Amino acid sequence: MAGLNSGPDSGLKNVNSERDLSLPIEKHRALENFYDSQEDEISIRKYLGIGVQWVSLVTENLLSHPFIVLRRQCQVYNASQRYHLHPFALMPSIIHLHRRQGVTTLWKGLGSCLLVRGMSMAVDDVISKVTSWPKEVDSRTSLKRFGQHVILKCISIAVVMPFYAASLVESVQSDIASEKPGLFDVFREGSLRLLYWKSPQKGRMLPVWCLIGPTIGVGITKYLFGLVIKGISSRIMRRRIQQAQERKGAKFKDDSLETQNVEIYSNLISMLTTEVIFFPLETILHRIQLQGTRTIIDNLDNGYAVVPILTNYQGAVDCYRTTVATEGFAGLYKGFGAIILQFAAHIAVIKLTKWVVTQITEVISSRPPQKVVQYYNLDRGLNSNSTTISRSLSSGSDIDENSVGNRSVD
């Protein structure tokens, strides 16, 4: 017996606990019909991936709004003494704003921002249906179709620009010094700007024709740059996944979850890169769009007082020169700490959601199929005294009796 126990090929092993007495459930050809289809697990993984995409979309459009409000308030305040280039500089102002005006103070203008984004998608859709120009492009799009897509985006940016400027006012004005706007006031203010195409509607307000050129230039450049970054990052991630599969010597049967992960992270990388690089140009656009609107904003130098925005820029170039001359080059990056907070929160939400999805997937993948549980009577409980594993299926089953006999334990 000692020789049998010590032999490496004896097939015997020492039993140290009751857990070692458990029967390993191996898939047998005769039991193939009693295993659940892999389509169930694949569909669950698909739905979980879609859930992650929805969380990322909600985070981008809703949870990021307070940081966008902070960033815009810092950008348009030309007389501020603090530049808020890092997140820690914004913390005292945020605390003071919440104490003075409540939690909702950083959610102002959310409705108008969502309406403007919906309007932009609607304009894209209308132009695409009227002209048959493509709303979206990919690597297989021809050069002609790509040019048509760029023209579509330029027209869309030009049409939405007055309403975006009206939404900008609602997102930066102080709640305690201004009347709360109605839900559809953004359309009324944007339409008034369109009516005063050549001459300004109010004193120092720049006319639309003066704003439309810089807005289209920055908007389309930012959009195309984002497409390039998204394409490069997605290709790199797909290549890494392919290399990992080659090292393992196997390819995933269902790569839908991996595709969704690539889509989520490539969008995040593209958005982060474009927002950082085009931050100074966005500062200039926001300042010239807000000029002449008589907007009063919260003073983020202390978080207590309110200040009016009084500027007299002649255009985008004059705004750039004046900003650099009076505030220095760092003046173009006022409120950069808010964008750091925004993407830190965005990444944290995605990581938390991915962790939850991973845990759910592991639990679903590790459970035995339901039909196998019924066959082996695994749900009888741990206190059963019988060591014989019998069939709980009817005798009319199509299982091979010989195979079952070989698998049973007497």
SVG drawing of the C-alpha trace seen along z (x, -y; Angstrom):
<svg xmlns="http://www.w3.org/2000/svg" viewBox="-40 -99 47 101">
<polyline fill="none" stroke="black" stroke-width="0.4" points="0.0,0.0 2.9,-2.3 4.2,-1.8 0.8,-2.5 0.4,-5.7 3.8,-7.0 3.7,-6.2 3.1,-9.3 0.9,-7.3 -1.1,-5.5 -4.1,-7.7 -4.6,-7.9 -4.3,-11.0 -4.5,-11.8 -7.8,-13.2 -7.3,-16.1 -10.8,-17.5 -14.4,-16.8 -14.0,-19.1 -11.5,-16.6 -14.3,-14.0 -16.4,-16.1 -16.9,-14.6 -15.4,-16.7 -18.1,-17.2 -16.5,-16.6 -18.3,-17.1 -19.2,-13.8 -20.4,-13.2 -23.5,-11.5 -24.3,-14.6 -23.8,-17.2 -27.6,-17.6 -27.9,-18.4 -25.5,-21.3 -27.0,-24.7 -26.1,-26.4 -23.3,-28.8 -25.6,-31.3 -27.2,-32.1 -23.8,-33.1 -22.8,-35.0 -26.1,-36.9 -25.6,-37.8 -22.1,-39.0 -23.5,-41.1 -26.1,-42.7 -23.5,-43.4 -21.3,-45.1 -24.2,-47.2 -24.8,-48.2 -21.2,-49.5 -21.7,-51.5 -24.9,-53.1 -23.1,-53.9 -20.3,-55.6 -22.9,-57.5 -24.7,-58.7 -21.4,-59.7 -20.4,-61.7 -23.7,-63.6 -25.0,-63.8 -22.4,-63.1 -19.7,-65.3 -22.0,-68.4 -20.9,-69.9 -17.3,-69.8 -18.2,-71.4 -20.0,-74.2 -16.9,-74.8 -14.7,-74.8 -16.8,-77.3 -17.1,-79.7 -13.3,-79.7 -12.8,-80.2 -15.0,-83.2 -13.9,-85.0 -11.2,-87.2 -10.5,-89.2 -10.0,-86.2 -6.9,-86.1 -6.8,-82.4 -6.4,-80.2 -7.4,-76.9 -4.9,-74.9 -5.1,-71.9 -8.1,-70.2 -7.0,-71.1 -7.4,-74.8 -11.1,-74.3 -12.0,-72.4 -12.5,-75.5 -14.7,-77.3 -16.8,-74.2 -17.4,-73.8 -18.3,-77.5 -20.7,-77.3 -22.5,-74.3 -22.8,-75.9 -24.2,-79.1 -26.3,-77.9 -26.9,-74.2 -26.0,-71.1 -27.9,-72.0 -25.7,-75.0 -23.4,-73.1 -26.2,-71.4 -27.6,-74.6 -28.0,-74.6 -28.2,-70.8 -31.5,-70.9 -30.3,-73.4 -27.1,-71.4 -29.0,-68.2 -31.4,-70.1 -28.5,-71.5 -26.9,-68.1 -30.2,-66.6 -30.6,-69.5 -27.2,-68.8 -28.0,-65.1 -31.4,-66.1 -29.7,-68.6 -27.2,-65.9 -30.1,-63.5 -32.1,-66.0 -29.2,-67.1 -28.2,-63.5 -31.8,-62.6 -32.1,-65.6 -28.7,-65.4 -27.8,-61.7 -24.5,-62.7 -23.2,-60.2 -23.7,-61.0 -20.9,-58.7 -17.6,-57.6 -15.2,-54.7 -12.0,-53.4 -13.9,-52.1 -15.5,-55.5 -14.4,-56.9 -12.7,-60.3 -15.8,-61.8 -18.1,-60.6 -15.7,-61.8 -15.7,-65.3 -19.5,-65.3 -19.5,-64.2 -17.2,-67.1 -19.5,-69.6 -22.4,-68.1 -20.6,-68.6 -19.7,-72.2 -23.3,-73.1 -24.5,-71.4 -22.0,-73.4 -23.0,-76.6 -26.7,-76.0 -26.4,-75.0 -23.8,-77.7 -26.3,-80.5 -28.2,-78.0 -24.9,-76.7 -24.0,-80.3 -27.4,-80.6 -26.8,-77.4 -23.4,-78.7 -25.0,-81.6 -27.4,-79.4 -24.6,-77.1 -22.4,-79.9 -24.7,-82.6 -25.2,-82.7 -28.4,-81.3 -28.6,-83.9 -28.1,-86.9 -30.1,-85.9 -33.5,-84.6 -33.8,-80.9 -34.4,-80.3 -37.2,-78.2 -36.7,-74.9 -37.1,-76.2 -35.5,-79.7 -32.4,-78.4 -34.4,-78.2 -35.7,-81.7 -32.3,-83.3 -30.7,-81.3 -33.3,-82.4 -32.8,-86.1 -29.1,-85.8 -29.9,-84.4 -32.3,-87.3 -29.5,-89.8 -27.1,-88.3 -25.2,-91.5 -25.7,-93.8 -25.3,-92.9 -28.4,-92.4 -27.0,-94.2 -24.1,-96.7 -20.9,-94.7 -22.4,-91.4 -20.5,-90.1 -22.8,-89.4 -23.3,-85.8 -21.2,-86.3 -18.2,-87.2 -18.6,-84.1 -19.5,-81.5 -16.0,-81.3 -14.0,-80.6 -16.7,-78.3 -16.7,-76.2 -12.9,-76.2 -12.4,-75.0 -15.4,-72.6 -14.5,-70.7 -10.8,-70.6 -11.6,-69.2 -14.0,-66.7 -11.5,-65.4 -8.7,-65.3 -10.9,-63.2 -11.7,-60.8 -7.9,-60.3 -7.2,-59.7 -10.1,-57.3 -9.0,-55.3 -5.3,-55.1 -6.2,-54.1 -8.8,-51.5 -6.3,-49.9 -3.6,-49.7 -6.0,-48.1 -7.2,-45.6 -3.7,-44.7 -2.8,-44.1 -5.9,-41.9 -4.9,-39.9 -1.3,-39.5 -2.6,-38.3 -4.8,-35.7 -1.8,-34.5 0.3,-34.1 -2.4,-32.0 -2.8,-30.0 -6.6,-30.4 -9.1,-32.9 -12.1,-34.0 -15.3,-32.4 -17.2,-35.6 -15.3,-38.8 -18.3,-41.2 -17.3,-42.2 -13.8,-42.9 -15.1,-45.0 -17.3,-47.0 -14.4,-47.6 -12.3,-48.9 -15.1,-51.2 -15.6,-52.6 -11.9,-53.2 -11.1,-54.6 -14.0,-57.1 -12.6,-58.1 -9.1,-58.5 -10.2,-60.5 -12.4,-62.8 -9.7,-63.3 -7.0,-64.1 -9.2,-66.5 -10.4,-68.4 -6.9,-68.9 -5.4,-70.0 -8.3,-72.3 -8.8,-73.8 -7.2,-77.2 -9.3,-77.5 -12.4,-76.7 -11.6,-79.4 -11.4,-82.0 -14.7,-80.8 -16.5,-80.9 -15.4,-84.4 -16.4,-85.9 -19.7,-84.0 -20.5,-85.3 -19.5,-88.9 -22.4,-91.4 -24.9,-89.1 -24.6,-90.9 -24.1,-87.7 -23.3,-87.6 -21.3,-84.6 -20.1,-83.3 -16.7,-84.5 -14.7,-81.3 -11.8,-83.1 -13.6,-82.7 -17.0,-81.0 -19.0,-83.7 -19.5,-86.8 -20.8,-87.3 -19.2,-89.3 -20.3,-90.6 -18.5,-89.7 -17.4,-92.9 -15.2,-92.5 -14.7,-94.3 -13.0,-91.9 -13.2,-92.7 -13.0,-89.0 -11.2,-85.7 -7.8,-87.0 -8.2,-90.1 -9.4,-87.9 -6.3,-85.7 -3.9,-88.7 -5.7,-90.5 -5.8,-87.3 -2.1,-86.5 -1.1,-90.2 -3.2,-90.7 -3.4,-87.2 -0.3,-85.5 -0.4,-82.3 -1.7,-80.4 -4.9,-82.5 -5.9,-80.3 -5.9,-77.4 -8.1,-78.8 -10.2,-76.1 -8.0,-73.2 -8.3,-71.6 -12.0,-71.0 -11.2,-68.9 -8.9,-66.8 -11.7,-66.2 -14.1,-65.4 -12.1,-62.7 -10.9,-61.3 -14.5,-60.8 -15.4,-59.4 -12.6,-56.8 -13.5,-55.9 -17.2,-55.3 -16.2,-53.1 -13.7,-51.1 -16.3,-50.5 -18.8,-49.4 -16.3,-47.1 -15.5,-45.5 -19.2,-44.9 -19.7,-43.4 -16.6,-41.2 -17.9,-39.9 -21.3,-39.1 -19.7,-37.4 -17.5,-35.2 -20.4,-34.2 -22.5,-33.3 -19.6,-31.5 -18.6,-29.4 -22.1,-28.0 -22.9,-24.5 -25.5,-24.3 -29.0,-23.7 -29.5,-20.4 -26.3,-19.0 -27.3,-20.1 -30.6,-18.1 -28.8,-15.1 -26.3,-14.8 -28.8,-15.8 -26.4,-18.6 -29.2,-20.5 -29.9,-17.9 -27.9,-19.7 -24.6,-19.1 -26.2,-17.0 -27.1,-14.0 -25.7,-10.7 -25.9,-8.9 -22.8,-8.7 -24.5,-7.4 -25.1,-9.9 -28.3,-8.8 -30.2,-10.1 -33.1,-12.4 -34.2,-12.4 -36.9,-10.2 -36.0,-6.8 -37.1,-7.9 -33.9,-10.0 -31.7,-9.7 -28.5,-9.2 -26.3,-6.3 -26.8,-3.8 -23.3,-2.5 -21.9,-6.0 -24.0,-6.7 -23.0,-3.5 -19.4,-4.4 -20.0,-7.8 -22.0,-6.7 -20.4,-6.1 -21.7,-3.3"/>
</svg>
